[in-house]
Amino acid sequence: MTNGIMEKEHLILSAQTGDHAAISRLLAVCHADVRRYARRHCHASDVDDAVQESLMVISRKVSGLKAVAAFSSWLFTVIKRECHRLQRMMFKQDPLEDEMIERQLASCNDESLRIDLAKALESLPAHYLEVVLLRDFEELTIAEIAERLSEQPGAIKSRLHRARELVREYLLS
């Protein structure tokens, strides 16, 4: 058995006992594998979210893992499940719901809609607001935003999608 495998097994065992340092180190060691697997199974705009959610699940549930040898297959199962969950969320919206929403927003007068939109934008976390402003107000492309922010286009798409969803939820509440 190589030192790398022994180290990983030791990290898993320590993480299972609740050792926070071991959990952090295990997540760091697994991060590249998680990202690589998520790229294969997720829509490009969901990769970052899938990685983050998967790592959170792993950190919370590693203590329940029955066998250290099962860690790798469990890790990939968590990622695949998260990718499928995000995919289902992407397509969950009913077309009739969209029509209802459009009618609801159309019934608002322009001034109240402007005020609500401004409040919705103000409610966004800074990293979401930034991409909305760059895309919808400065009319930059995803590639231009990614270059300006020194990030991957997929991460920008994901952030923009989430920001728009938050604005939508705010306007409908």
Buried (B, 14 or more C-beta within 10 A) or exposed (E): EEEEEEEBBBBBBBBBEEBEEBBEBBBEBBEEEBBEBBBEBBBEBBBBBBBEBBBEBBBEEBEEBEEBEEBEEBBBEBBBBBBEBBBEEEEEEEEEEEEEBEEEBEEBEEEEBEEBBEEBBEEBEEEBBBBBBBBBEEEBEBEBBBEEBEBEBBBBBBBBBBBBEBBEEBBEE
